[in-house]
Amino acid sequence: MDVLEIGCGTGSTALVKPVSVFVSNTACLKDTKFWLRPVATVARLFHLAPFVKFLSREELKNHRQEAGFDILHTWVHENASDVLFVIATRPVDLQPHPSARHNPLRALPASDSQTTYY
């Protein structure tokens, strides 16, 4: 079976087989907790916290699409407004993009999915 290692744009790496479903939940702190950025920076300087990348929901969706995923559905739960849940698939016919350095997949066109708030 063909298994590709792909970067998802958030520092994480996933092993996804062709025609697989990728489900993720990621805290998008840039949209809701932007004030935590200076706190996280100071905590990191004193080795009290790891590096935290502040992403918006749109940036995260773009990273997933650039990694070669077709986003099927996204939603934000009413009790977890910081967290974006994403369900995506990776098409079988993807070929490496000539300019891809760490990402062996080419970027796909944006899907017509919309974020749903529950």
VMD Tcl script that builds the backbone (N, CA, C; Angstrom):
set m [mol new atoms 354]
animate dup $m
set s [atomselect $m all]
$s set {name element resname resid chain x y z} {
  {N N MET 1 A 0.827 -1.197 0.000}
  {CA C MET 1 A 0.000 0.000 0.000}
  {C C MET 1 A 0.861 1.247 0.000}
  {N N ASP 2 A 0.415 2.219 -0.718}
  {CA C ASP 2 A 1.139 3.477 -0.837}
  {C C ASP 2 A 0.815 4.363 0.359}
  {N N VAL 3 A 1.854 4.782 1.095}
  {CA C VAL 3 A 1.674 5.689 2.224}
  {C C VAL 3 A 2.619 6.860 2.020}
  {N N LEU 4 A 2.103 8.073 2.085}
  {CA C LEU 4 A 2.919 9.266 1.926}
  {C C LEU 4 A 3.006 10.019 3.230}
  {N N GLU 5 A 4.182 10.561 3.514}
  {CA C GLU 5 A 4.331 11.426 4.677}
  {C C GLU 5 A 4.135 12.849 4.199}
  {N N ILE 6 A 3.200 13.553 4.809}
  {CA C ILE 6 A 2.895 14.909 4.353}
  {C C ILE 6 A 2.876 15.862 5.527}
  {N N GLY 7 A 3.366 17.056 5.302}
  {CA C GLY 7 A 3.306 18.107 6.304}
  {C C GLY 7 A 1.975 18.818 6.204}
  {N N CYS 8 A 1.376 19.095 7.335}
  {CA C CYS 8 A 0.060 19.728 7.331}
  {C C CYS 8 A 0.144 21.223 7.541}
  {N N GLY 9 A 1.316 21.759 7.630}
  {CA C GLY 9 A 1.449 23.204 7.722}
  {C C GLY 9 A 1.403 23.739 9.136}
  {N N THR 10 A 1.180 22.879 10.120}
  {CA C THR 10 A 1.121 23.361 11.494}
  {C C THR 10 A 2.236 22.754 12.327}
  {N N GLY 11 A 3.226 22.211 11.654}
  {CA C GLY 11 A 4.323 21.602 12.383}
  {C C GLY 11 A 4.078 20.144 12.672}
  {N N SER 12 A 2.899 19.650 12.405}
  {CA C SER 12 A 2.620 18.246 12.624}
  {C C SER 12 A 2.798 17.490 11.323}
  {N N THR 13 A 3.026 16.200 11.431}
  {CA C THR 13 A 3.171 15.358 10.258}
  {C C THR 13 A 2.196 14.211 10.383}
  {N N ALA 14 A 1.574 13.856 9.288}
  {CA C ALA 14 A 0.600 12.768 9.312}
  {C C ALA 14 A 0.937 11.761 8.236}
  {N N LEU 15 A 0.684 10.498 8.512}
  {CA C LEU 15 A 0.798 9.465 7.504}
  {C C LEU 15 A -0.597 9.188 7.005}
  {N N VAL 16 A -0.818 9.455 5.750}
  {CA C VAL 16 A -2.156 9.319 5.196}
  {C C VAL 16 A -2.072 8.459 3.949}
  {N N LYS 17 A -2.860 7.391 3.910}
  {CA C LYS 17 A -2.916 6.522 2.744}
  {C C LYS 17 A -3.780 7.180 1.680}
  {N N PRO 18 A -3.614 6.773 0.420}
  {CA C PRO 18 A -4.463 7.327 -0.628}
  {C C PRO 18 A -5.937 7.103 -0.321}
  {N N VAL 19 A -6.749 8.063 -0.653}
  {CA C VAL 19 A -8.196 8.058 -0.430}
  {C C VAL 19 A -8.492 7.808 1.050}
  {N N SER 20 A -7.768 8.463 1.907}
  {CA C SER 20 A -7.988 8.381 3.349}
  {C C SER 20 A -8.784 9.577 3.816}
  {N N VAL 21 A -9.385 9.429 4.986}
  {CA C VAL 21 A -10.078 10.546 5.615}
  {C C VAL 21 A -9.181 11.066 6.725}
  {N N PHE 22 A -8.991 12.364 6.736}
  {CA C PHE 22 A -8.161 13.022 7.744}
  {C C PHE 22 A -9.079 13.872 8.606}
  {N N VAL 23 A -9.111 13.590 9.903}
  {CA C VAL 23 A -9.947 14.329 10.843}
  {C C VAL 23 A -9.019 14.998 11.844}
  {N N SER 24 A -9.194 16.306 12.027}
  {CA C SER 24 A -8.348 17.008 12.986}
  {C C SER 24 A -9.148 18.026 13.763}
  {N N ASN 25 A -8.657 18.325 14.930}
  {CA C ASN 25 A -9.182 19.447 15.707}
  {C C ASN 25 A -7.975 20.251 16.193}
  {N N THR 26 A -7.979 21.515 15.836}
  {CA C THR 26 A -6.826 22.372 16.098}
  {C C THR 26 A -7.286 23.683 16.723}
  {N N ALA 27 A -6.606 24.085 17.783}
  {CA C ALA 27 A -6.911 25.363 18.417}
  {C C ALA 27 A -6.392 26.491 17.532}
  {N N CYS 28 A -7.277 27.353 17.092}
  {CA C CYS 28 A -6.925 28.497 16.246}
  {C C CYS 28 A -6.938 29.743 17.128}
  {N N LEU 29 A -5.825 29.969 17.796}
  {CA C LEU 29 A -5.746 31.011 18.812}
  {C C LEU 29 A -5.651 32.415 18.239}
  {N N LYS 30 A -5.266 32.546 16.988}
  {CA C LYS 30 A -5.144 33.876 16.386}
  {C C LYS 30 A -6.503 34.555 16.272}
  {N N ASP 31 A -7.567 33.765 16.089}
  {CA C ASP 31 A -8.914 34.309 15.954}
  {C C ASP 31 A -9.532 34.724 17.289}
  {N N THR 32 A -9.248 33.967 18.338}
  {CA C THR 32 A -9.993 34.168 19.584}
  {C C THR 32 A -9.147 34.573 20.778}
  {N N LYS 33 A -7.923 34.075 20.856}
  {CA C LYS 33 A -7.073 34.342 22.023}
  {C C LYS 33 A -5.775 35.027 21.607}
  {N N PHE 34 A -5.902 36.051 20.764}
  {CA C PHE 34 A -4.726 36.759 20.254}
  {C C PHE 34 A -3.897 37.358 21.382}
  {N N TRP 35 A -4.518 37.677 22.511}
  {CA C TRP 35 A -3.826 38.285 23.641}
  {C C TRP 35 A -2.865 37.299 24.319}
  {N N LEU 36 A -2.972 36.002 24.001}
  {CA C LEU 36 A -2.067 35.009 24.594}
  {C C LEU 36 A -0.685 35.014 23.951}
  {N N ARG 37 A -0.550 35.634 22.792}
  {CA C ARG 37 A 0.736 35.611 22.088}
  {C C ARG 37 A 1.872 36.176 22.935}
  {N N PRO 38 A 1.726 37.368 23.550}
  {CA C PRO 38 A 2.838 37.854 24.385}
  {C C PRO 38 A 3.078 36.980 25.618}
  {N N VAL 39 A 2.017 36.424 26.164}
  {CA C VAL 39 A 2.162 35.537 27.331}
  {C C VAL 39 A 2.952 34.294 26.932}
  {N N ALA 40 A 2.603 33.700 25.792}
  {CA C ALA 40 A 3.301 32.499 25.322}
  {C C ALA 40 A 4.761 32.802 24.997}
  {N N THR 41 A 5.036 33.975 24.448}
  {CA C THR 41 A 6.406 34.353 24.117}
  {C C THR 41 A 7.263 34.480 25.378}
  {N N VAL 42 A 6.735 35.146 26.385}
  {CA C VAL 42 A 7.469 35.306 27.653}
  {C C VAL 42 A 7.655 33.949 28.329}
  {N N ALA 43 A 6.612 33.123 28.335}
  {CA C ALA 43 A 6.715 31.796 28.953}
  {C C ALA 43 A 7.763 30.948 28.239}
  {N N ARG 44 A 7.858 31.093 26.937}
  {CA C ARG 44 A 8.858 30.329 26.186}
  {C C ARG 44 A 10.265 30.823 26.503}
  {N N LEU 45 A 10.444 32.129 26.661}
  {CA C LEU 45 A 11.763 32.668 27.004}
  {C C LEU 45 A 12.286 32.100 28.316}
  {N N PHE 46 A 11.378 31.829 29.256}
  {CA C PHE 46 A 11.762 31.270 30.554}
  {C C PHE 46 A 11.642 29.750 30.585}
  {N N HIS 47 A 11.485 29.136 29.416}
  {CA C HIS 47 A 11.381 27.684 29.285}
  {C C HIS 47 A 10.212 27.113 30.088}
  {N N LEU 48 A 9.135 27.866 30.155}
  {CA C LEU 48 A 7.939 27.423 30.858}
  {C C LEU 48 A 6.869 26.888 29.907}
  {N N ALA 49 A 7.071 27.112 28.622}
  {CA C ALA 49 A 6.088 26.671 27.630}
  {C C ALA 49 A 6.805 26.368 26.320}
  {N N PRO 50 A 6.235 25.480 25.514}
  {CA C PRO 50 A 6.820 25.215 24.195}
  {C C PRO 50 A 6.450 26.319 23.215}
  {N N PHE 51 A 7.002 26.254 22.017}
  {CA C PHE 51 A 6.640 27.196 20.968}
  {C C PHE 51 A 5.169 26.984 20.601}
  {N N VAL 52 A 4.432 28.074 20.473}
  {CA C VAL 52 A 3.024 28.027 20.086}
  {C C VAL 52 A 2.857 28.860 18.824}
  {N N LYS 53 A 2.367 28.231 17.772}
  {CA C LYS 53 A 2.111 28.961 16.517}
  {C C LYS 53 A 0.655 29.393 16.532}
  {N N PHE 54 A 0.429 30.678 16.377}
  {CA C PHE 54 A -0.917 31.233 16.387}
  {C C PHE 54 A -1.439 31.278 14.955}
  {N N LEU 55 A -2.431 30.436 14.677}
  {CA C LEU 55 A -3.048 30.366 13.359}
  {C C LEU 55 A -4.488 30.836 13.420}
  {N N SER 56 A -4.945 31.423 12.326}
  {CA C SER 56 A -6.376 31.714 12.203}
  {C C SER 56 A -7.032 30.499 11.554}
  {N N ARG 57 A -8.347 30.465 11.563}
  {CA C ARG 57 A -9.071 29.354 10.938}
  {C C ARG 57 A -8.775 29.296 9.439}
  {N N GLU 58 A -8.746 30.451 8.795}
  {CA C GLU 58 A -8.481 30.483 7.354}
  {C C GLU 58 A -7.061 30.015 7.041}
  {N N GLU 59 A -6.093 30.408 7.860}
  {CA C GLU 59 A -4.719 29.954 7.649}
  {C C GLU 59 A -4.622 28.437 7.774}
  {N N LEU 60 A -5.305 27.874 8.762}
  {CA C LEU 60 A -5.275 26.428 8.948}
  {C C LEU 60 A -5.897 25.709 7.749}
  {N N LYS 61 A -7.034 26.215 7.270}
  {CA C LYS 61 A -7.659 25.601 6.091}
  {C C LYS 61 A -6.736 25.691 4.887}
  {N N ASN 62 A -6.077 26.829 4.712}
  {CA C ASN 62 A -5.141 26.987 3.601}
  {C C ASN 62 A -3.970 26.017 3.709}
  {N N HIS 63 A -3.444 25.815 4.927}
  {CA C HIS 63 A -2.352 24.866 5.136}
  {C C HIS 63 A -2.781 23.459 4.755}
  {N N ARG 64 A -3.985 23.082 5.144}
  {CA C ARG 64 A -4.491 21.738 4.820}
  {C C ARG 64 A -4.624 21.567 3.309}
  {N N GLN 65 A -5.133 22.591 2.646}
  {CA C GLN 65 A -5.305 22.506 1.194}
  {C C GLN 65 A -3.949 22.489 0.489}
  {N N GLU 66 A -2.998 23.288 0.964}
  {CA C GLU 66 A -1.661 23.292 0.370}
  {C C GLU 66 A -0.961 21.947 0.554}
  {N N ALA 67 A -1.313 21.224 1.610}
  {CA C ALA 67 A -0.751 19.899 1.853}
  {C C ALA 67 A -1.412 18.840 0.984}
  {N N GLY 68 A -2.406 19.233 0.188}
  {CA C GLY 68 A -3.010 18.311 -0.752}
  {C C GLY 68 A -4.325 17.703 -0.322}
  {N N PHE 69 A -4.967 18.277 0.668}
  {CA C PHE 69 A -6.238 17.739 1.136}
  {C C PHE 69 A -7.413 18.470 0.508}
  {N N ASP 70 A -8.472 17.730 0.231}
  {CA C ASP 70 A -9.759 18.318 -0.135}
  {C C ASP 70 A -10.560 18.427 1.156}
  {N N ILE 71 A -10.883 19.630 1.578}
  {CA C ILE 71 A -11.645 19.812 2.812}
  {C C ILE 71 A -13.116 19.549 2.522}
  {N N LEU 72 A -13.667 18.570 3.236}
  {CA C LEU 72 A -15.064 18.213 3.060}
  {C C LEU 72 A -15.981 19.025 3.959}
  {N N HIS 73 A -15.552 19.221 5.211}
  {CA C HIS 73 A -16.411 19.917 6.165}
  {C C HIS 73 A -15.559 20.487 7.294}
  {N N THR 74 A -15.915 21.662 7.763}
  {CA C THR 74 A -15.286 22.260 8.939}
  {C C THR 74 A -16.384 22.748 9.868}
  {N N TRP 75 A -16.122 22.726 11.147}
  {CA C TRP 75 A -17.083 23.279 12.086}
  {C C TRP 75 A -16.403 23.683 13.382}
  {N N VAL 76 A -17.072 24.581 14.091}
  {CA C VAL 76 A -16.626 25.073 15.390}
  {C C VAL 76 A -17.745 24.784 16.374}
  {N N HIS 77 A -17.443 24.043 17.425}
  {CA C HIS 77 A -18.447 23.706 18.428}
  {C C HIS 77 A -18.716 24.918 19.313}
  {N N GLU 78 A -19.942 25.064 19.750}
  {CA C GLU 78 A -20.303 26.248 20.550}
  {C C GLU 78 A -19.556 26.322 21.876}
  {N N ASN 79 A -19.169 25.171 22.450}
  {CA C ASN 79 A -18.449 25.173 23.728}
  {C C ASN 79 A -16.933 25.209 23.562}
  {N N ALA 80 A -16.458 25.163 22.328}
  {CA C ALA 80 A -15.023 25.197 22.065}
  {C C ALA 80 A -14.770 26.123 20.879}
  {N N SER 81 A -15.005 27.392 21.071}
  {CA C SER 81 A -14.925 28.342 19.956}
  {C C SER 81 A -13.504 28.530 19.425}
  {N N ASP 82 A -12.495 28.104 20.174}
  {CA C ASP 82 A -11.107 28.210 19.722}
  {C C ASP 82 A -10.739 27.093 18.751}
  {N N VAL 83 A -11.482 26.000 18.790}
  {CA C VAL 83 A -11.091 24.790 18.078}
  {C C VAL 83 A -11.835 24.666 16.755}
  {N N LEU 84 A -11.065 24.446 15.687}
  {CA C LEU 84 A -11.631 24.195 14.365}
  {C C LEU 84 A -11.504 22.705 14.079}
  {N N PHE 85 A -12.624 22.056 13.831}
  {CA C PHE 85 A -12.649 20.655 13.451}
  {C C PHE 85 A -12.671 20.601 11.927}
  {N N VAL 86 A -11.839 19.742 11.348}
  {CA C VAL 86 A -11.726 19.622 9.898}
  {C C VAL 86 A -11.834 18.153 9.512}
  {N N ILE 87 A -12.650 17.885 8.508}
  {CA C ILE 87 A -12.703 16.562 7.890}
  {C C ILE 87 A -12.273 16.759 6.447}
  {N N ALA 88 A -11.256 16.000 6.028}
  {CA C ALA 88 A -10.695 16.168 4.695}
  {C C ALA 88 A -10.297 14.815 4.117}
  {N N THR 89 A -10.107 14.779 2.815}
  {CA C THR 89 A -9.607 13.585 2.132}
  {C C THR 89 A -8.426 13.978 1.275}
  {N N ARG 90 A -7.666 12.970 0.895}
  {CA C ARG 90 A -6.541 13.184 -0.006}
  {C C ARG 90 A -6.788 12.359 -1.255}
  {N N PRO 91 A -6.916 12.994 -2.414}
  {CA C PRO 91 A -7.160 12.254 -3.651}
  {C C PRO 91 A -5.994 11.342 -4.017}
  {N N VAL 92 A -6.288 10.293 -4.763}
  {CA C VAL 92 A -5.287 9.314 -5.159}
  {C C VAL 92 A -4.322 9.863 -6.198}
  {N N ASP 93 A -4.795 10.673 -7.111}
  {CA C ASP 93 A -4.010 11.065 -8.273}
  {C C ASP 93 A -3.032 12.212 -8.048}
  {N N LEU 94 A -2.693 12.492 -6.815}
  {CA C LEU 94 A -1.760 13.591 -6.559}
  {C C LEU 94 A -0.334 13.203 -6.940}
  {N N GLN 95 A 0.346 14.090 -7.608}
  {CA C GLN 95 A 1.740 13.909 -7.967}
  {C C GLN 95 A 2.549 14.987 -7.250}
  {N N PRO 96 A 3.811 14.710 -6.925}
  {CA C PRO 96 A 4.625 15.734 -6.268}
  {C C PRO 96 A 4.742 16.985 -7.130}
  {N N HIS 97 A 4.657 18.115 -6.488}
  {CA C HIS 97 A 4.812 19.394 -7.171}
  {C C HIS 97 A 6.313 19.640 -7.343}
  {N N PRO 98 A 6.769 20.094 -8.517}
  {CA C PRO 98 A 8.208 20.287 -8.739}
  {C C PRO 98 A 8.868 21.218 -7.735}
  {N N SER 99 A 8.148 22.206 -7.226}
  {CA C SER 99 A 8.762 23.164 -6.305}
  {C C SER 99 A 8.579 22.783 -4.837}
  {N N ALA 100 A 7.946 21.633 -4.568}
  {CA C ALA 100 A 7.713 21.228 -3.180}
  {C C ALA 100 A 9.027 20.774 -2.556}
  {N N ARG 101 A 9.378 21.389 -1.436}
  {CA C ARG 101 A 10.613 21.021 -0.755}
  {C C ARG 101 A 10.334 19.964 0.295}
  {N N HIS 102 A 9.492 20.271 1.282}
  {CA C HIS 102 A 9.188 19.330 2.347}
  {C C HIS 102 A 7.858 18.637 2.102}
  {N N ASN 103 A 7.041 19.220 1.283}
  {CA C ASN 103 A 5.714 18.690 1.034}
  {C C ASN 103 A 5.703 17.995 -0.323}
  {N N PRO 104 A 5.521 16.679 -0.355}
  {CA C PRO 104 A 5.566 15.981 -1.631}
  {C C PRO 104 A 4.299 16.136 -2.452}
  {N N LEU 105 A 3.360 16.911 -1.962}
  {CA C LEU 105 A 2.085 17.050 -2.652}
  {C C LEU 105 A 1.905 18.466 -3.172}
  {N N ARG 106 A 1.165 18.609 -4.239}
  {CA C ARG 106 A 0.886 19.924 -4.784}
  {C C ARG 106 A -0.341 20.518 -4.094}
  {N N ALA 107 A -0.464 21.806 -4.154}
  {CA C ALA 107 A -1.631 22.472 -3.578}
  {C C ALA 107 A -2.836 22.235 -4.470}
  {N N LEU 108 A -3.988 22.039 -3.856}
  {CA C LEU 108 A -5.227 21.828 -4.590}
  {C C LEU 108 A -6.049 23.098 -4.593}
  {N N PRO 109 A -6.943 23.255 -5.545}
  {CA C PRO 109 A -7.815 24.425 -5.514}
  {C C PRO 109 A -8.701 24.401 -4.280}
  {N N ALA 110 A -9.099 25.566 -3.844}
  {CA C ALA 110 A -9.938 25.680 -2.646}
  {C C ALA 110 A -11.262 24.960 -2.867}
  {N N SER 111 A -11.732 24.290 -1.816}
  {CA C SER 111 A -13.007 23.598 -1.917}
  {C C SER 111 A -14.139 24.571 -1.567}
  {N N ASP 112 A -15.348 24.141 -1.791}
  {CA C ASP 112 A -16.486 25.007 -1.523}
  {C C ASP 112 A -17.098 24.735 -0.147}
  {N N SER 113 A -16.318 24.103 0.758}
  {CA C SER 113 A -16.851 23.839 2.092}
  {C C SER 113 A -16.955 25.138 2.891}
  {N N GLN 114 A -17.813 25.115 3.854}
  {CA C GLN 114 A -18.005 26.280 4.704}
  {C C GLN 114 A -17.918 25.841 6.156}
  {N N THR 115 A -17.544 26.771 7.008}
  {CA C THR 115 A -17.483 26.478 8.428}
  {C C THR 115 A -18.882 26.551 9.018}
  {N N THR 116 A -19.211 25.528 9.787}
  {CA C THR 116 A -20.528 25.457 10.422}
  {C C THR 116 A -20.348 25.676 11.920}
  {N N TYR 117 A -21.154 26.518 12.508}
  {CA C TYR 117 A -21.108 26.773 13.948}
  {C C TYR 117 A -22.288 26.078 14.601}
  {N N TYR 118 A -22.004 25.223 15.606}
  {CA C TYR 118 A -23.064 24.527 16.328}
  {C C TYR 118 A -23.273 25.120 17.683}
}
mol reanalyze $m
mol bondsrecalc $m
mol representation Tube
mol addrep $m
